[in-house]
Amino acid sequence: MNNEHQQRPIVCGTDFSALATEAMDVAAAMARRLGTRLVLAHVEEFSGLVQVDPGLFKEALSQKRGDLEKEAARLRDLGTDVEIKLLSGSVFDELVTAVVACKGRFMVVGAAGHGLARRLLVGSVAERTAETSPLPTLVLRPGTRLGSWVRGEHSLKILVAYDFSPASDAALRWVNEMQQIGPCETNVLHVDWPPEEADRLGYHGPLPLTENPTKIQNFLERDLAEHIALRLPPEHVTVTVEPSWGHPAAHLFEKVQREQIDLVVVGTHHRHGWSRLRFGSVSRSILHHAEVSVAVVPPLEDHRRRSMPKLERVLVATDFSELGNSAIPYGCAILPRGGTLKILHVMEPAAAAARNQPRPDKDNPKLRTELRSLVPADARNRFRLEPEIVENADAAEAIRQAAERFNADVICLGSHGRSGLAKTLLGSVAQAVMAGSRRPVLIVREETL
């Protein structure tokens, strides 16, 4: 972690209630453990008094400044580097502005009471603060065990709700902050919707109500473990994949109770308007209903400016035509030594093919041998080769599903590059794959041959 990030402060909003005081103590202890300063902020909402009675407003501000100074002095006596900010106006606007202006690591607030904390969790203010803040927000519930954890009395049980999004990736990275403060037992949970996963992975068997089919479970656990390994050290991390036929938030609540979780960490997707109504908000549900502390983490601002991707798995699909086969050398060219190349051939289902003309069985070893022979001789010893033959009347669907099962970094296809009427009459498998796949697609045009 760079020095610039280490110098970024923790921001704590307070209304001087008992729970706000507890939040200040936790935030101050975190700041001391991280070796950074604490910015203690109070927002005075009665700015209208400046118009009605400027003298009364000045007196109110003076009293609040004295309260802030008193709390700051108490925390400084404990060894905390404290800066105070007395603000006036909208609680949400001023707090978010303050945390951004001082380049804070994250914000800490209490989750109950009659002042700031309550306003943060009731109605639209809660959504605007926790779900649209550009920095993480740690919301402490009454009776939180974070205070005793910071004092080193026990490990912190963390549940991370993960959905393979940039916000979830940011949530994983934020757990590193907690691991710097004290020992953590982290459970990363992915709740899947079985019908969606069956369609994505091309699974056609029965879907039990209480567990995933073994094939789906294995694929999801593999992908989840790979994502975690890039963002969290493996020590004290448990990976859990569980199916749910209802709202994922309900499944999370049950997990919190069953595992006696201390802190739930969830990413927020910054959805607004219709998209928020359509997809719902797990983070908002957790904020409103969870009985434990919650950290809401937005996507990193630079998540789109990632480092160079690692191309370790490339899938090339071919129909044994000259154009289809031409994509294979390109797949080999972008795959580094030690990677894995999957060569896929999609056949019509046996019943459909029987009405037209005879065809070899898809398990015929000669077909696999033929696929292997398409790899250029100078590339065969550079990487692992996995030929695969599947049956599907929809070639584009079969390619997308195979790429998901393979967890391909890139899909490589040949295409005629037709447009207009030619594309309308002939169709385009490559076009359908590009439209339906969430993975990068490299198209080898006919004109390049």
N, C-alpha and C positions, 0 to 999 in steps of 0.2 A: 504494500500500500504506500503511495507516494506521500511526501512530507506535506504537500499542499492539502491533501485530504485530512491528514492527521491534525492540522491546525484549524480545521473547520469546527465551529462551536456547536454545542447542543442548545436548542432554543426551548424554553419552557414557558408556556402561557399560564398565568395565575389570576384568580379572582379572590385569593386570600382565604378561601374556604378550607375546612379541615382536609378534604381530599386533595385540594390544590397544593396544600402544604406537603402532603405525602408525595405528590408528584414532583414537587420541587426537590425533596430530599432524594428521591430516586434519581432524578435527572442530574443532581449535583454529584452524587456518588458515581454515576456513569461517567461524568465529565472527568472526575479525578482519576478513575481507572484508565480512561483513554488519554489522559494527559492533555486535555483541551479545556477551553473555558466554557462557562455557562452563561447564556444570554437570558436574563429573567425579564419577561415582558408582561405588562398589564395594559389592557385597552380600556379606556374610560369612554363609555358610550354616551354620556350625557353632554355631548358637545353642543346640543341645542341651547344649553344654559349660557353659552357665550353670547348669544343674541339677546336672551331674556335678562340675564343678570351676570355680566362679565365678572363681577367681584366674587359671586358665589361659585362660579365655575373655576376661577383661579384658586379659591380656597379648597375646592374638592380635589383639584389636581395636586395641590400642595400636600394634602393629607395622604393621597395615594402614593406620592413620591416618597413621603416619609415611611409608609408601609413597605414600599419596595426596598428602600435603603435599610430598613430594619431586617428584612429577610435576607438581603444580600450580605449584611454584616454577620448574621448568624451562620450563613453558609461559608463565608470567608474564614470564620474561626475554625471551620472543619477542614480547611485547606483547599477550598474551591476558588478558582479564579472566576469572579462574577462580574458581569456587565449588566446594567439595568437599562430598560427601555420603557418609558411611560408614553403611551400613545393614546390618541383619541379618534373616534370615528367608528366605522363598522368593524366589529370584532374580527370577522372573517377576513376582510380586506387588509386590515392593518397587520394581523398576525402573519398572513401569507406574505405580505410585502416585507415584513421584518425578517422572516426566515430566509427569504430569497436575497434580501439586501446584504445580510451578514454571511451569506454562503454557508448556511447551517448544514450540519450532517443530517439531523432529523429534528422533529418537534415532539415535545412531550406535553400531554394534557391529561387532566383527570376526566373520568367518565360519568360523573354524577355531580349533584349539587345544584344550587340555584343560580349560579353565575355563569362564568365562561364555559366550564365543562359541560353543563347541562345544555347550554345553547349549541355547543358543538355537536351534540348527539341528537337533537330534536329537529325533525323536519328538514327543510332544504339546506340549512346552514351546515348540518352534518355532511350531507352529500357534497356540498361545495368545498368544504374544508378537507375532508379525508380523501375524497375521490377525485378532486381536481388540483390539489396541492402538488407542485412540481417536486416536492421533497417528501420523504416518508414521514408519517405521523404515527406516534406511539400513544395509544389511548389506554390509560390505566383504570382498571375497575377497583371499586372498594375491596379491601382485603387482598390486594395483589401480593404475590410472593416475590415480586421483582426486588423489593427492598432487601429481604433476607437473602436473596440470591446474590445481590451485589456485595453484601457483607460476607459472602463466602460460606454461607451456612448449608447450601445444598445446590445441586444442579438445577438448571432451568429446563423444564420440559416444553419444547417448542413444536408446534404443528404448522407446517408450511403447506398451504393449499396450492397445488401446482397444476397448470393446464397447458404447458408448452408454449406460453405466450411470452413476449418480451417483458411484460409486467411480472410474470412469475419468475423469469430469469433474474430480474432485479430483486425480487423478494429473496431468492436464494443468496444472492450476493450480500444483501443487507444482514442476513443471519451471521455473516462474518463479523459484523460489528458486535453482535451479542457474544460471539465466541471469544472476542478480544477482551471482553469485560469479565467473563467468568465461564465455568464449565456448563456446557449445554448438551442435552439429549434431544436431537432433532429428528423428527419424523416427517418425511416428505410424502404427502398423500396426493395421489391423482385419482379422482373419481370419474369413471368413464360412463358413457351412455352406450350400452351393449349394441343396440341396432346400428348406431353410427359407426362403431368400431368394426362390426362385422362387414358392413358395406365398404369401409375404407380398406380393409385388409383382404377382402374377397373370401370371407368365411361363410359357409352355407349350411352349417350344422345347427343343432338346437341351441337356444340361448337360455340357460338356467336363470332363475330369479335371484339367487343368492351368491353366485360366483360367476366369474368369466370362464368361458371355455379355455382349456389349457393353452391352445395356440395363441389366442388373443392375449391372455395373461402374460405369456412369455415375451411376446413382441412388445407389449407396453412396459413391462419391467425392464427389458433391455434398453428401450429408448429413454426411459426415465433415469436409469442408472447412468447412461452416457451424458445426459444433460446435467445431472448433479455433479458428476466428476469434473466438469469444466468450471464449476462455480463454487463448490464447497469441498473442503478436505473430507476424506471419507470417514474419519474417526467420529464415532458416536452419531452416525447418520443411519437411519432406518428408512428403507424404501417400501412404500405400500401402494398397491394398486387395487382398488375395489370398485365393483360395478354399482350403479345406482339407477333405479327406474323412476326416481322422483327428482326433486330439486336438489342440486349438490350441496346447498347450504345445510339442509336438514341432515344429510349424511355427515357433514363436518361437525355439527352440534353433537351428534351421537358419539363421534370419535373423541371429541373433547371430554365428554363425561366419562366415557369408558376408560380412557387413558390418563385421566386427571391432568390435563394439559394446563400449563401456566400461561402460555402466550400463543396466540394464533397469528401467523404472518400470512397476509394475503395480498396479491397484486391487484391493482385497479387499472382498468382499461381506458379510463377517461371517456367513457361513452356518454353521449348527450341525446336528449330528445327521443326520437322514435327508436333508435338503436338501443337505448337504455331500457325502454319499455318492452321492446321485443325480446331482448336477450336476458333481461333481469340483471341484477347486480349481486354477486356473491359477497363482495366486500361490504355493501350497504346492509345486507341481511346479517352478516356477522357483526357489524358495528352495532346494530340495533338490538340484537337478541343474544349475543354471546355473553356469558356470565364471567368470562375471564378477560384479561387484557388482550388488546388487538393492535397489531401494527399493520398499517395500510401503506403499501409501497407502489409508487407509480413507475412506469418504464423509465429507464435512464434516457436522458436527453440525447445521448450519442449512440443509442442502441442501433441506429441505422448506419452509423459509421464504424462498423466492426472491423476487426483486423482481417487479414486475408483468410478466407475459408480454407479448411483442410479438405481436399478431395480424396477421400480414402475409399469410397465405394461409388462406382460408376455402373449404371445399368444401360446396356445397349439392346434395343429391340430390332429384330430383323425378320423379314418374311422369306428369306433366302433369295430375294431378287437382287439384281446388281446394285440398285439404289439402297436397299435395306442393308446389304452387306458392307456398303461403303462407309456406313457410320461406325463400324467396328474399329478401324484404324484411328479414327478421331477419338473414340472413347479410350483407346490405349494411350494416345498421345497426351491426354490431360490427366491420366492416372499416374501418380508417383510410384516409384518402386516400393513394393511391400503392400500395396493396396489390393483391393478385390474388384474384379470385373465380372459382372453378371451378364451373360448373353441370353436374352429371352426370345423365344419363338412362341407365338400364339396360334393355336390350331382351332379350327371350328370344332364344336362338340361332335362326338362320334355319330349321334343320331342325325344331325344336319348333314354331315359329310356323306353319310351312307346314301342319301337321296341323290347325290351328285356323282361322285366318283370315289373309288377306293382310296384310302390314305393309310399311311403307316400308323401304328399305335404310338401314342405320345410317350410311352415308356420304352420305346424301341431304342436300345443303346446306340444304334447307328446314327440316329438323329443327334444325339448328344456328341458323338464323335465328330459329326459334320459341323456342329456349332463350334467345337474346339478348333477345328481345322481352319476356321475363318480368321483366327487371330494371326496377325503377321508374325513370321518366324522370329524376327528380332525382338519381339515383345513377350514371348511366351514364358520366359524365365524371370520376368520382372515382377510379376504379381500373381495372386491367386485367381483362378478361373472357376466360375460357377455357371455351367450351362443349366438352363431351366426351360421346360416345355409345359405350357398350360393350355387348357381348353376353355374357350370363351367365344361366343358369337360376336362380342363387342371387343375388338382388339384394343381400343383406347382405354376402356375400363380395365382390361386385364393388365395393361402396362402400368397404369396408375396404381393398381392394387399390388402388383409385384414390387413396384418401387417403394411402397409403404412397408411391405413385409421385409424388404431388403434394407430399408432405411438408407436409400440411395442419396448421395450428395448431389448427383447430377444424373439426368436422363438424357441419353443421346439417341437421336432418331434421324433417319433419312426422310427427305420430303421433296416432292416435285416442285414446290413453290408455286402451285397454281393459285390463281385468284379469279374472282368474278364467276362467269358461267362455268368454267372448267371445274372450279372448286365446288360449285353447287351440284353439278352432275356427278362428279367422281367422289366427292367427300374428301376428308383429310383426317387420317388418324393422328398425324402430328398436331394439327390444329386442335383436335379434341383433347389431346393430352395436355397441350399448353393451356387450354381453357380450364381444364378440370384439376390439374395437379398443382399442389402447393410447393413443389420442388423445382429447382432450376432445370430448364430444358435446353439442350444444345441441338440445333437443327442443322443438318448437313444438306445443303441445297443440291439439286440435280445439276445446276450450272457449274458447280465446283468440280465435277468429275472430269 
